[in-house]
Amino acid sequence: MAYIGEQQKVLNGRGIVGRFDEGTSAGKYFYRERITEEGKRKYKYRLLEGAASLSEAAERASEAAIAIATGIPSTNQSNQVRVSLDGLQQSPSRHQKEQVKSVSIETAIKEFINHHDKRRRVDLIAEQTFINKSGIIHNHLAAYLKDKRINYTADITRTTFGDYLAFRSKATRLCLKQECSIIGEWLKFLDIHEYVDSSLLRGGTIIPKVEVRMTDRMANPAINADDWRVIIDYVRNEWRNQPLKGDGFHKIINRSFCYRTLFWHFLLLSKNTGMSPEEVLKLKWKNVDIKDVGRISQSKRKQEIEEMRAAGVDVVDKDMNDIDENQTFNPNAWAIENEMGREERLIAYIYTIRSKTKEPREIPCNQGKELRRWMNFLREHMKEHNFNWNLDANTNVFATPWNEMKPPHQRSLQRSWKEIIDYLSQQGKLKGHRFSDKPYTMYSMRSTFIEDHLLKGTDIFLLARIAGHDVKELMRSYERLDVRSRAPEITDIRYGERKLQAESIDLFN
């Protein structure tokens, strides 16, 4: 039996890497993950040949996970070959080779994209992450290298990327930082495959560093309360019911109305949960739990008491009738069942997993009524237009029957959002964020959720858990507080208050 020595979790807990301390494989590092086959759970291993430390083993964990998921055979130790990141077999380790294998830039990009496509298919990276990586490599890196007349990987030198920031001068600093990070990954990929000189990446990166300032982090400014009311009212009342050009498009009109009703509820849930667009689109009904916690209506309670008294019942309501000017009544307080004046109030608990970090979290929000309304609309719409698609717990919340019960693509939602914001901005109906001249984006609804709770005084550790951030990132990226809203804390003067002074005790006299 081989005993395991040092080990650590990798790939967001998907598996572990470790070292065998005894047995025939003593001293060798491995990757292990638990899988389920035919209803039985068991472990699968992959030896990580050539790994000399736990950190090196962790770097090669994704390679082993892909090998397990795709069924690539284990490493053949006798002929000293290893499984490469794209599933092909590579030659022995670098110290056994003297010359670099130069390939065309087109080939190097294709192999890099194929590698991450396999990672996407085995759920090691999110769909949107893959789209971002491939977009940056295809659109920006390829164009830059073509402009620099770099056709082969052997042509890349330490000065190759010195002009990249100037080439992409119109991009924001946040975009540049992300692009440089992805290009750095591509260069490391080339280094692993021995497509570039091994000394090229020594002594630091050859990619320029991008310093992100606080003002650069305001690319998705929070939406102020007045602008949000303008946006959501326009979407619900005008944009949702806009007639389409032309006659005889009954099917298109119905499809458009369904989509726009979906978009209205998509905005409401996004703004009130702080979920990213990707999370909202992936949400399924089984991950939504709606509870009626109730609330007390002051007018309804008084009316019920008056009706009981008129019927001869002596009622003394200490909670409502004896409230004086110095007492407060909280209309949002939860109410027990059968309590006088109780009205329905639906709270939705949303269970979601953030695409970026793969961390699960539960978000309580005041969207139970809206989600029920959307569900009822969907059922009636399907019945009216003779759709026979299943609508059950495994259905996406924002699925549309006009798209085979699949959610719309995120790009469609982005186009709709831009159309709405551009129109309202041209009409002069939006004020914008006090400290940013950037237009609102769909991610602005996430910023709004976080900023609203910071202003409200929600416990920052609780907010960090709900938002899927650590506290440091939360404060650095999202705390754009309007100082005026907290002015009383700064300008408060306590008139007539006597200053308290403690008497000092001299122990020497």
N, C-alpha and C positions, 0 to 999 in steps of 0.2 A: 504494500500500500504506500502511495506517495503522500506525504504529509505536507500541508500548505503552510508556508511561512508568512512573510509580509503580503498584504493584499489591500486593495482599495476598490471602492465602487466607481464605475465609469458609465458614460452615456446616460446620465440622469437616472442612475439606478438600474438600468437595463441589465447590466452584468457586472462582473468584477474582473480585475487582473490581479495576478499573484505569482508567487514563486514556489515551486516544489522544493522542500528541504530534505526529503529522503526518497529512497526508491531509485528506480532506473532513470528517472527524469530529474534527479536532484540538481538544483541550481538553475533550472530552466524556467522561463516565465510563460504564462499561459493566459488566455481569456476564457471565461466561463459564463454562461447564461442559462437560466432555467426556461424550458419550453414545455408545452403540453402537446402530446401526441396520443391519439386514440384515448383521450380522457385521462391519461396518466401524465404526471409531471416528472420530468427528469432533467439532468444537466447535460449540456454539450460543451465540449472543450475544443480549443484550438491552441496549439503550441505557437509561441511567438518567437520563431528562430531569429537569433541575432540580437534580441533585446537584452541589454546589459544592466538595466535598472528598472525600477517600478515606473518611473516617469516615461521611459521609452516604451514600456509595455502599454501604458495608458494611451500614448499617441497612436499606437497601432491597434487599439481596441476596435475602432470602426471597421478596419480592414477585416478583422476576424469575425465581427458581427455580420458583415456582408457575406463572408464565406459560408457562415452557418445558415443564413437566411436563403441564400441562392443555391446551396448544395454543392459548392465548389469543394473538390477533394482536399483532404488535409495536406499539409506541406510534406513534400518528399524529401526526407533528410539525407537520403543516400546520395543524390546527385546535387545537393546543396542549392535547390531552387526554392523560391518562396512565392506565395500567392500575392499578386500585385493588387493595387486598389481597384483596377478595372477588370479583374478576373482573369487576366493573362498571366503567363509565367515569365518572370524576368530572370536574368542571368545572376550569377553570384554577387556577393556584396561588393561595395565600391572599391575597397582596398585591393581587390583582385583585378581591377580594371584600370587602365591608364588613360584611355581616351573617352571623351564625352560623346554620347549618342545624340547628335543634333537632329532634330526633326523640324518640320515646317511649323510656323506659328499656328496655322489653321489646324494641323494635326494635334498640337499641344492643347489648343483650346477645346477641340472636340473631345479629347480624352478626359480633360478636366470636367467638362459638362457631363459626360457619360458616367464618370465616377460619382458625381453628386446626384445624378438621376437615380442611380442604384441606391444611394443612401436615402433618397426621398421615397423610393418604392418600398423600402423596409422600415420606413417611419423613423429613421435616424435624424432627419431634418424635416421641417415643415414645408408644405407646398409653396407658401409664399417666400420662404427662405431660398428655395431652389430657383424660383422665378427671379428674385433679386440678384442672386449670384450669376445666373446665366445672362440676365439682361446687362449687367455691368461688364461682364467679360466680352459678350458679343458686340454690344453697342459702343462701349467706351475704350476698353483695352485694345480691341482689334483695330479700331479707328486710329488710336494714338500710335500703335506700332506701325501701321501702314503709313501714317504721316511721317514717322521717323525712318521709314524704309528698312524696318527690321523684319526680315522674311523667315529667318531660322532662329531656333533657340540659342544656337552658338553665337549669334550676333549680339546677344544681350550682354551689356557691360554694367559696371557700377554707375555710370553716368546716364544710362538709357532713360531713366524715369525722372531726370532732373527738371524737365520742362512740363511734367504732367499737370501740375497745378495751373500753369499758365494756359495750357491746352484746354483745361476745363474751367476757365475763369468765371463762367456764368453760373456754375453750380454753387450751391450753398456749402458752408464749411461742414455741416453735418453729412451732406451727400459725399463730399470729398473724402471725409474720414472713413465712411463706409466703403467707398470705392477703393481707397488705398489699402484697406484691410483685406478686401476680397482679392485684389491684385497680389498682395503679399501671400495669401493662401495659394494662389496660382503658382507663384515662384517657388514656394516650398514644395508644391506638387512636382514641379519640374526637377527640383533638387533630389527628391526621393526617387524619381525615375531616371536620374542621371542624365537629364537632358541639358543641364547647364553645368558649368564648372563648379566643383564642390566648394571652392574658396569664395564664390561670388556672394554668398549670404553670410560669410563670417564677419565678425566685427560690427554687427548691427545690420539693419535693413537698408536696402538700396532705394526703398520707397520713401518719398518725402513725408515728414510728419505734419499733421494738421492740428493746430490748436483750436479747440472749440470754446468759444466764449459763452457767457450766460445769455447774451442777446441772440446768439446763434441757436440756442435751444428753444426758441420761441417760434419754430416753424409751424407748429400746430397750436395757435393761440386759443385759450379758453374763450367760450362764447358768453358774453355778458347776458344778464337776465332779460333785458329789453330786446336784444337781438334774437335771443332764443325764442321769445314769444312771437316776434315777427316771422321768423323762419317756420316754426311749427304751425302757426295759423295759416300762412300762405300755402304750405304743403297740404294741410288738411282741407282747406276750403276752396282755394283757387286752382293750384297746380294739379291736385288730384282729380278735379272735375273738368279740366280743360278739354274742349272738343278738339279732335284731330282734324287736320285739313282733308278735304275730299268727302265724297258721299259713298255710301254703300260699304263702309268698312265696319260692319257690325262686329265681326270677330275681333278685329284689331282694337276696336274701342273697348270691348269687354276685357280683352287681354291687358290693355293698357291700364284700365281702371283697377284691375286686380293687382298688377305690379305696383301701381302708385299707392294703393292702400297698404300693400306689403311694405313699401318704402317708408310710409308714414310711421307704421308701428316699429320698423327697424330703427328709425331715428329715436323714437321714444325709449326703446330698450337700451340702445347704445348710450344715450346720455344719462340714463338713470342707473346704469350698472357699471359704467367705465370699462366695459369689455371692448376689445379691439374688433374691427369689422370681421376679421377672420374667425374670431371666436363666436360672434353672433351668428354668422352664416352656418357654422358647424353645429350650433346648438340643436338638440333634439328634445322632443316633448317629454321624454322619460327623465330628462335632467332638469325639469321644471316642476317644482312642488308649490302649489298655491294653498295658502291658509287664510281662513277668515278670522282675523284677530279682533274685528269689531272696533267701533268708536262710539262715543257718546255725543249725540246731537242735543245741544242745550234747548233748542226750541221744541224738538220732539219730546224730550223728557218733560218739559213744563206742560206740554199739551196732554201727555199721558197722565200726569199727576192731576191736572184739572179735570180730566174725564173721570178719573177715579173718585175725586172729591165730589163731583156732581152726582155720582152714583151712590153717595153716602159713605164712602170709605175714607176714614181719617188717615191722611198721609202726611208725614213730616219728612221732608227731603233736606237733610242736612248738607248734602253735597252741592245742591243747586240753589235752594231758596235762601240760604243763609250766607251766600257769597257777598261780601262787601267790596268796596272799591280797592282795598288793599290785597284781596285774594285774587289768584289767577286760576283760570280754567284751561286745562290742556285738552284741546279737541282731538289730538292725535293719540291720546292714551288708549291702550288696549282695553277692551270692555269684555267682561265675562258674559257668558251666554245667558239670555233671558233678563239681562239688566235693563231697567227702564231707560228709554231714550237710545237704546242701542241701534246702530245702523251698520250695514255691511262695510267692512274694509278689508280688501284682499291684499295680502303680502305674498310676493313670489320669492321663493328661494331658488337661486340659479346655481347649479353645479356645473363648473366648467374647468377646462385645462388650458392654460395659456400656451399658445403655439410656440412662443419664443423660449420659455423656460421649462415647459412640460410639467409645471407645478399645478396640482389640482387646488381649487379653492371654491368656497361657497359664498354667494353674494345675495344678501337679502335686499329687496327693492320694492318700491310701491308701484309695481306694474302688473299686479294680479288681475285687475279689472281690464286693463288694456290687452293683456294676453288672452283672456277669455273672450274679449270682443273680437280679436283677430281670429281665434279658433272658430267662433260662431260664423263670422263672415266667410271663412274658408269653406266650411261645411255647406252653407247656403249657396255659395257661388258654384261649388262643384255639383250640387243637386240641380241648380237652375240650368247649368250648361251640360248636364248629362256626363260628367266625369265619373269614372269608376275606380279611380286610384285609391289605394289604401291610405287612410289617415289614422295612424296609431302611435304608440309610444316611441317607435323607432323612426318616425318621420321627422325630418328637419322642421324646426319651428317656422322658418321662413321659406318653406318649399312652395312652389306655385304649380297648380295643375296644368298650366299652359306650357310647362317645361318638364313634364313627366315627373312631377313631384320632387324636383330638384331645386335647390336655391339658385337665384340668379348669380351670375358671375360678379365678382367684386368690381371689376372694371365698369360694368353697367351701372352699379350703384355710384361709383365715383363720377361717372359722366352726369348722372342725374343730380348729384350734389353740386357739381360745378355749374350746371345749368341754373339751378336755383339760386346759388350764391351770386353768380354773375348778374343775374337779372335783378335781384334785390339790391345789389351794390350799385348797379347802373341807375336804379330808381332812387338812390340816396336814402334807402330805408335802414341801412346797417351802419352802426357807429364804429364797429371794430373793437379790437382790444386796446386798452389804454396805452400799453407799453410795446405794442407790436404793430407794424404796418403790413404784416403778412395776412393773406386771405384765410378765412376759415377753411379747414379741411375736415374730412370725416373723422380723423383722429382728434380733432378739436373737441369732439364730444367726450372722449376719454379725459382730455385735459380739463374740461369743464367739470366733470364728475369729481375729479381729484381736487381741483381748486375750490369748488363749492364746499367740499367737506373740510378742507383746511380752514376756510373762512368761518365755517360753522363751529369749528372747534372739536371735530371728531378726533378721537384718540389716534395719534399718528401711527402707532404700532398696529392698531386694528385696521386703519386705512391701508397701510402697506400690505397687510395680509389679503385684504379684499382686492386691491389693485394688482397684486402679483409683483410688487416691487420690494426692494429692500429700502430701509428708511433713508439711507444716504442718497440713493438714486431718486427717491421721491422728492426730497428737499431740493436736490440739485436741478432736476429737470422740470418740476411742476409748481414750485412755490412761487407764483407770480401774484402775490396778494396785493389787493388794492388798499393802500395805506389808509385812505379816507374811511374805509369801512371799520377800521380799528382805531380811529382817531381818539375816541373817548378814553382808551387805555393810556394814550400818551398825554392828552391834554387835561386829564382829570385833576381838578383842584379840590381838595377837601376843606371847604370853608368852615371856620369855627372849630376845627378839630385841634385839640390841645396836643402838643408834641410830648410824647412819653419819653422820659429820661430815666434810665436806671442809675441808682446811686452806686458809685464805685467804692469798694472796700479796700482800704490800705492795710495790708497784712503786717507792715513794719511799724505802724503807729497805733 
